[in-house]
Every structure is written in structure tokens, then in C-alpha cells.
Amino acid sequence: MHLYESTRELAENLDRAMQTRAVIEQAKGILMSQRRCNAAEAFQLLATASRRSNRKLRDIAQAVVDGASRTRAARPSRLDDVPDVSPAGRARRCRSRTGGTPGGAGPCASPCS
């Protein structure tokens, strides 16, 4: 019976992992659409929100998916405090901090994080 139980537990864990993966991929797609970022940046947004809120990444992803299904145009409030890590978002933060450039005119050439 021990083999049966361990096999059943393994199957349940694999099923749960596949469901979690699907939700995370859906959330990444939503963020990519909303924030105009790539898959790696969308995952970074989820990971950052997970760390900041001390919640599991899959729970953050589920909140993004739930928020998008409730209101397609609205961004989930749990991610509003997560910085936009896309290149355009970094450029906006850089311009807002420096007034354009370190010298004050033209586009900023300094690397922003």
C-alpha cells in the first residue's frame, strides 16, 4: 500500500504544479499586455509583488487573473505599488527623477534600475 500512496501523492503534486504553472502563465500574459513588457519582466513583477507582500507567487498570479476577469481594463490593485520594470517604465522613472538627464536636457543616458 505504501507504493500506491506515494504514487497517488506524486500524481496530486504534479497536477497541482501544472495548475499553478497555468495560472502563472496567464498572469504573465495579462501583465505583458497591460504593462507592454516581455515575459521575463512580467515574471519579475510577480516575483517582486510576492516578496513585498510575503505571499506565494501563485497566489499573486491568481489575484492578477481574478482581477483581469472581473474588470478587463483595470490593473489589479495588489500590483499598483510594483515598479514597472519594462524599458519604457525605467525610462519614465529616470526622467522623473532627473528631469530628463543628469544635466537636465535631453534623454537620460544613465542606467536606471
C-alpha positions in Angstrom: 0.0 0.0 0.0 2.9 2.4 0.6 3.8 2.4 -3.1 0.2 3.2 -4.0 0.0 6.1 -1.5 3.3 7.6 -2.7 2.3 7.3 -6.4 -1.1 9.0 -5.6 0.7 11.8 -3.8 3.1 12.3 -6.6 0.2 12.5 -9.1 -1.6 15.0 -6.9 1.6 17.1 -6.6 2.2 17.1 -10.4 -1.5 18.1 -11.0 -1.2 21.0 -8.6 2.1 22.1 -10.2 0.5 22.1 -13.7 -2.4 24.1 -12.5 -0.1 26.6 -10.7 2.0 26.9 -13.9 -1.1 27.7 -16.0 -2.2 30.4 -13.6 1.3 32.0 -13.6 1.5 31.9 -17.4 -2.0 33.6 -17.6 -0.9 36.3 -15.2 2.3 36.9 -17.1 0.2 37.3 -20.3 -2.1 39.8 -18.6 0.9 41.8 -17.3 2.6 41.7 -20.7 -0.5 43.1 -22.2 -1.1 45.8 -19.6 2.5 46.9 -19.0 3.8 46.3 -22.5 6.7 44.2 -21.2 8.3 40.9 -22.1 7.8 37.5 -20.3 10.8 37.8 -18.1 9.8 41.3 -16.9 6.2 40.1 -16.2 7.6 37.3 -14.1 9.8 39.8 -12.3 6.7 41.9 -11.5 5.0 38.8 -10.0 8.1 37.8 -8.0 8.6 41.4 -6.7 4.9 41.6 -5.6 5.3 38.1 -4.0 8.3 39.2 -2.0 6.8 42.6 -0.9 3.5 41.1 0.2 5.1 37.9 1.7 2.6 35.8 -0.3 3.2 32.9 -2.6 3.8 33.8 -6.2 0.9 31.5 -7.3 -1.5 33.5 -5.0 -0.3 36.8 -6.6 -0.8 35.3 -10.0 -4.3 34.1 -9.2 -5.1 37.6 -7.9 -3.9 39.1 -11.2 -6.0 36.6 -13.2 -9.1 37.2 -11.0 -8.7 40.9 -11.2 -8.5 40.8 -15.0 -11.5 38.6 -15.3 -13.6 41.0 -13.0 -12.5 44.2 -14.8 -10.6 43.7 -18.0 -9.4 47.3 -18.2 -8.4 47.8 -14.6 -5.0 46.8 -13.2 -5.2 44.7 -10.0 -4.5 46.9 -7.0 -2.0 44.5 -5.5 0.4 45.3 -8.2 0.0 49.0 -8.3 3.0 49.5 -5.9 5.2 47.3 -8.0 7.6 49.3 -10.2 7.3 49.0 -14.0 10.5 47.1 -14.9 9.9 47.4 -18.7 12.4 49.6 -20.6 9.7 52.3 -21.0 9.0 52.2 -17.3 12.7 52.5 -16.4 13.0 55.5 -18.8 9.9 57.2 -17.2 11.3 56.7 -13.7 14.7 58.0 -14.8 13.2 61.2 -16.4 11.0 61.8 -13.4 14.0 61.6 -11.1 16.5 63.6 -13.1 14.3 66.0 -15.1 15.4 64.4 -18.4 19.1 63.8 -17.9 21.7 64.3 -15.2 22.4 67.6 -16.8 18.7 68.4 -17.2 18.3 68.4 -21.0 17.6 65.6 -23.5 17.2 61.9 -22.9 18.9 60.3 -19.9 21.8 58.2 -20.7 22.4 56.9 -17.2 21.4 53.2 -16.5 18.3 53.2 -14.3 17.3 50.2 -12.2 
